[in-house]
């Protein structure tokens, strides 16, 4: 599997300006890099490690990132609301109200603010793309803690609702639902598996039998940001190696599973 920059074709975002949150590491950083490789100007925001320090769930910070795009680069063609927190794997009975409030604040209110403030600017320029990071944990249980899962289910609902409320604007709103991706958020899972000597088991529940890389999500974001997805709207694009394509089952009892 190649993870090298794909510049074999004409840059797909030439001359466009995007805001990317959570861009200090992981999926956000990989996406900022891929967008730039394809000709975009990227305003990268994060609490640390990015060009602009910003809390993606603070309204004034979101407004400021959009203002930078408009004032310094003259346009805003898209917004990738990617910033998020995991909140751990504690059960409903172990989490506090404060835990839920912070997870929902970052994971769900952040994308809401991105849509609220970016959509009118993008509409005024003739249209563009807003992308929000959801998760397979928002599709069904078993892939994250309760507050995290609820927040990501909310993101999926949010993009569908926003797409409808932006009817006629030529502003598309979609979500990406990553599966297991090696990032700072999942570092504890990977480290624990390596300590136990079972790193080769990571991702074994999906048909590709491996975890994903941030760049693989970044390339999905590139598709949704570009004109190649011009008829994709209100959609949650699952990028999980096939994990969510099936209910749990025992492959050994399911007939021939490999060729």
N, C-alpha and C positions, 0 to 999 in steps of 0.2 A: 504494500500500500504506500503510495507516494504522499508525502506531506510537504513537498517542495512547492514554492510559488507557481501558480498556473497562469503564465502570461503568454501562452501560445496563441491566444486570440486577442482581438481588440479589447482593450480595457473596458469592462462592463459598466463602470461607474465614472467614466471620464467627465471631469468638470462638475461633479456633484458634491454637495456638502452634507455630512451626516454628523449627528451627535451619537456617541456610544457611551453608555454608562456601565459601571463595573469594569472599566477598561484597564485597570491596573494589573490584572492577571487573568489567567484562565481563558474562558470563552470570550470575554470582552476584549482582552488584549489581542487574542488571535483574530477576532473579527476586525478590530481596528487595523491590524496589519494587513489582512486580506483586502479590506476595502481600499486601503492606500495603494496596495499592489495593483489594484484595478482602477486607479486614477482618481479616487475620491479624496477630498479634504475631510479629515476627521477631527472633530472636537471631542477628545477623550476625557471623560470625567470619572473620578473615583475618590474614595476617601484618602487613598494613598497610592502611589505608583503610577499615576496617570499625569497627563499634561495639565489638567485642571482639577484642583481639589473640589469635590462636590459630594453632597449627600443626595442621592437620587430620589429620596423620599421627602426632601424639603422643598417646598414650592419655590422659594426664592432662589435656590440653587439650580433647579430645573429651568426657571425663567432666565437665569444668568447664562447658562450654557447655550440656550437658544439665541439669546442676545449676542453672544460672541459670534455665533454662526452668521447672524444677519449683519452685524456691524463690522466685523473683520473680514468676512468672506462674501457678503452680499446676498446670501441665500440660505435656505434650509430645504433640502430635498428629502430628508428622512431622519428617523430617530430610532435607534435600537435601545430599548429599555431593558437592559440586561442585568443590572445590579440586583443581587439577591443574597439572602442568608439562609442557612439550613435550619438552625435552631436545634440540631441534634435529633436523637431518636427516642426521647422520653415519651412516655405514654400520655394520654389525655389526663390521667389522674396524677401525673407527676408535674405537668406543666402549669405555670401560673398564668393569671390574666396578663401580667406584664410580659411574659414570654410571647403570648399570642399577639398582644398589641404591637410588639416590636417586629415580629415576623410578618404580620399583615401590613404593617407600616412600610417596610422596605419592599416586600415582594409584590404587594398588590396596590398600595397607594402610590408607590413609585411609578408603575406603568400607567395608572390613572392620570397622574400629573403630566407624564410625557404626552399622552394623547390629548389631554385638555389644552396644553399650551403649544404643542407642536402642530397639531392638526390645522388650526386656523392659518398659521404661517405657511404651511405646505399647500393648503388649499388656495391661498392667494397667489401662489406661484404657478398654479395649474395642476397640482397634484404631486403625489409621491408615495412613500412607503413608511409605515410605522411597524416595527417588529417588537414583540415582547417575549422575553424568555419565560416559558412555563416549565413543564416537566411531565414525564410519564407518571409522576406521583400525583398529578392533577387528574389523571384519567381513571385510576383505580388505586386501592390501597396496596401497601406492601413495598413501596419504593421511597418512603420518607416518613418523617414524623407527622403527627396529626395536624399541627398548625401549618407546617410547610406544605403538606398535601392540600389542605384547605385553601391556602393562599394561591397555589398554582392552579387549582380548579377554578378559583376566582379569576385568574388571568385569562384562562381559556374562555370563560363566560364574557369577560370584559371585551376581548377583541371581537367576539361575535356581535355583542351589543354595539360597540363603537362603529364597526363596519356598517351596521344598519343606520345608525344615527348620522353617519357621514355620507349617506346615499347622495349621489350626484356631485360629490366634491372631487372625485378622482383621487381621493386619499384612501389607500388600501391599508388595512390593519390586520396583521396576522401574528400568530404565535409559533414558537418553536418549542417542542417538547423533547428535550434531551433524555437519553437513558443514562447509564453509568458512564460518566466522563471523568477522566483524571484531572482534577483541578484542586485549588486550595480548599474548596468546600468538601471534597471527598477524600482529601489527603489522609484523614484518620482511617478510612476504610482500607486504602491501599497500604498504608504503613502497617496496620494490624495484620493484613494478609501476608505481607512480606516477612514480618516477624515470626509468623507461624509457618512460613515456608509453603504457603498455598497461593501465592500470587497468580499462579497459572489458572486458578479457579475463578478469578475475577471475571465477571461477565459470562460465566459458563451457562447461565440460564437462557441466554438469547441464542438464536440459531448461528450467529457468527462466532459465538463462544469467545468473546473478548470484550473488554471495555473500549470506550471510544476516546478520541483525542479532541481537544478544543478546536483544532482546525477543521475537523469534520462538521462541527456545529457552525463554525464561521462560514464554511462554504454553503451551508443551507441558508444562512443569513444573507450571503451574497446573492443567491438566487432570489430571495424574497425582496431584496433591496433593488434589484435590477429590473429592467423592462421585460426580462424573460418570464417574470411571474405576473405580467400585466393583467391577467384574468384570475388571479388567485387573491381572494379577499375573504375575511372572516373565517380563516382556516387555522387549525392547529396542526402544524407539520411535525410528525413524530420522527425523531432521528435516534433510534435506540437499538439498532442491530437486529430488529425483529422481536424484541422482548415482549412488547404489548400486543403482538399478533395472535397470542394464544392464551387460553386459560392454563393454569398449572396442570401438568401431566407427567407421567413417567415415560420417558422416551423408549425405554426397554420394553414397555407394554403397548407401544403404539405402532408396532410394525417396524419395517425397515426405515431407518432415519438417516442413513448416509449412503452415498454411492461410491 
